[in-house]
Amino acid sequence: MSHVVDLFKATGVTAPRHRAKPLVRMHLTDAGDSGCVMNPPDAYIACFKCHKCGHSVKWVQVNTTPEGRRGLPCPKCNDGAPEPKSFYGELNKCPQ
């Protein structure tokens, strides 16, 4: 029977922890300007779709371009990920 020697015990270094499970992200399918003057100038609305489960979200406000390119966590594939809020509820705040 082999015996495993802990070479780092004296240094106080512990074994590395296991990494967390990576997030499954929904990818950008369509994007456009919201047309609302109250939003920041670089804000836009976008549609996202998960390529793993097929869940899609229509017209969610995204504040920056990198946020849209990065994608949003899929609420179906990731336990505990919040459902993105639709932009349609925010339309009442835009002046006509």
Phi, psi and omega in degrees: 000132182275152180243129181265127180260130177274104184283340185257008183298321182289333182276345181085003179279129179261167178294147180295146178283159176286144179288153176288155179295131182292150178287140170271122185251146173278141183259152181293129177247329179205146180214154179193173179280138182285336181079006181264125183284347181279343180283158173300154185297334181262006180280144176213170179251151186212156173254142181231150177218137177274127180280347181275311184249346179089002179295134180233152179232132182259129170050078176252138178286130178240128187281327182227158178297315178299327178296320177292319179292326180292324181095169180250148177296134180284123181289338180280319183277331181253121178292128176089358178284133182287150175285128179296143180279136180289148179287339183300330176290337181272351183297332180293340181277347182278133176290146182270000000 
